[in-house]
């Protein structure tokens, strides 16, 4: 069983940039919208928004860490392709496909694989924050964050970029007791990856080609 991790943040708040300290032999990147990474790199992301293709890439990935960036566009792109279809079944399909992808990350990858879902924040009128989704089914019936044990959120403060590790009472951020030493950590996904592996005693990554 693999470990899914959700990373939330506004556009430009450091989600993609947090991958900067990985090397291509350590991290496989699935780029949903084929956008360039915001730092100099030698990565060769796999670009697709096809759920079945992405699931197969995850199953066959040679790296032990995988990022899906930005994951909410899987739902958005599916919605936009069927925007003129006046049938509420499309929202069921959108929710089912995203739910199934998370389950693929958990049940169809090996126990030393970590899959990071990077996504944007949705904020309600009261200021409560969660993953941005499409339709009410994901929120009302599934509660997406409930499928993750680890949910981190970006924070930009005084020109510095961080992740928060526990909820502020208005968001869905969470992590296991004792995994991180503080409420606020550097937005370094490689450090996060090392910390998770040490906490769960996962096997060390082998230096292999990226997915």
N, C-alpha and C positions, 0 to 999 in steps of 0.2 A: 504493500500500500504506500503510495506516494503522499507527500505533504503539500497541500495547496496553501498559498499565502496571498492575502489580498493587500495591495498597496493603493491607498486612496490619495487623491490630491487634485488641486486645480491645475489647469493647463499652465505650464511654465513654472511649476513649483518644485521641480526637481525629481519627478518620478523616473523619467527616462535617463536623466543624468546620473542617477544613483548607480547605474550599471557600469560606470566608468572604470572601476578598479578590477573588473573581471577581465580575463583574457579569452579569446575565442575558443580555446580548448576547454574552458571551464563553463561557458554559458552559451546556450542556444537561444536565439531570439526569434520569436514569431511576431512579425510586424503586420498588424491587421490592415493598416492604411498605407503601408509602403512609404512612410515618411522617413527622412534622414535622421540619424541619431544626433543629439545635440552636443557631441564631443568628438574629437579626432579618434579614430578607431580603425581596427582591421576586421571588424565583424562583417559577416555576410548573412544578414537576417533572411529568414524564410518569410516571404510576403504572401499572405492569403487571408481571406475572411470566410473561407469555406470550412464549416465545422468538421466535416468528415475528413478532409485533408489535414486539418490541424490536429485532430485526434490521432491520425495515423503517424504524423510527424512526432507527436509526443510519445507514442508507443515505441517508435524506432530510434529516438534521439540517443546519441552517443554521449552527450553531456549529462551530468547529474543535476544541473540547474537549468531551468527553462523559464523564459519570460514571455508572457503574452501581453503586447503593448499596442494600443490601448484596448482593453478587453470589451469595454462597453460599446465600441463601434461594431462589434459582432452583432449586437442587438440592433443598433441604429441602422447599419447597412442592410440587414435583413428587412427591417421595417420600411426603409425607403424604397427598396426594390418592389415591395408590395403596397406602397402608399395609396395607390388608386383602387386597391381591392377592398371593397366594402364588406368585409367578413371578419368577425371577431375571432374566428379560429386562428387567424394569423398571429394573434397575441399569444395564444396557447402554444403555437409552434415556436415562437421566439423564446418563450420561457423554457419550454421543454429542451430546446437545443442548447441553451446556455447551461441549464441544470445538468444536462447529460455531459457537457464538456468538463464541468467541475468534477463529476463522478469519474470520468475517464482519468483525470489527473490523480484521483485518489486510488481507484481500484484497478487501473490498467497500466500503471507504471510501477517500477520497483520501489522498495522501501527506502532507498537512499536517494530518490529523486525528489526535488523540491520544484514546484511550479508556481511562479509568481504571476498573479493576475493584476496588472496595473490598470487602474480605472479612475474616472473623474467623479467628483462629488456632486450629489444632489442635496439641496438645502431647502427645507420647508419654511413656511411663513413664521414659524416659531424659532428658527435657527438650528433645528436638528439636522444632522448630516448623515448621509449614507451613500452607498454606491449608486451612481446614476444608472437607471434601468429604463426599459421601454414597457409600458403597460403596467397594470396593477397586479397581475398574477405573481410576478417575481417578488413583490413587496408584501402582498397580503397573504399569499398561500405558502411561499417558500421561505422568505426572509433570507436573502442571499448571504449576508454576513454570518448567519447561523451555520453555514456549511464550512466555515473557516475557524480554526482555533487561533490563528494569528492574523490580525488586521492592523496594519500600520497606516499612519497618515502623515503627509508632508506638512512641514511648518517652515515658513520663511520669516526670519526675525533678525532685524538689524543687518540685513545683507548676507546672512548666513542661512544655510539650508539644512533642515533637520527632518527626522522622523519622530513622531510621538508614538509611544508604546502602550499607553493605557488611556481609557476614555476620559474626556473632560466633562462628562455628564451630558453632552449634547451631540456626541458622535458615537460611532460603533467600533472604535479602536479597542483592541485587546491583545494580550499576549499572556502565555503561561506564567505562573508565579516564579520569580527568580530567573527568568530567561534573560531579561535585560536589567542592567544595574540602575537605570534611571528612566524617568518619564520621557526624557528628550535625548535622542542620540543623533550622531551625524547621519546624513542621508547617503550612506555607503552600503549598497545592497550586498557587496561582497562580505563586509563585516557582519551584516545581518545573516547572510548565508552561513558563515563560519559559526556564528553564535547558535543558530538553530541546530546545526549538525552536532555541535558539542553538547547541547542540551539534550538532544534525543539520542546521542551516541550513534549517529549515522556513520557509515563507512566513509573514509576519505575519498575525495574525488580522484579518479584516474585521469591522467592527461591524455585525452582523446580528442578527436576532431569534433567540431560543433555539429549540431543537428541541421 
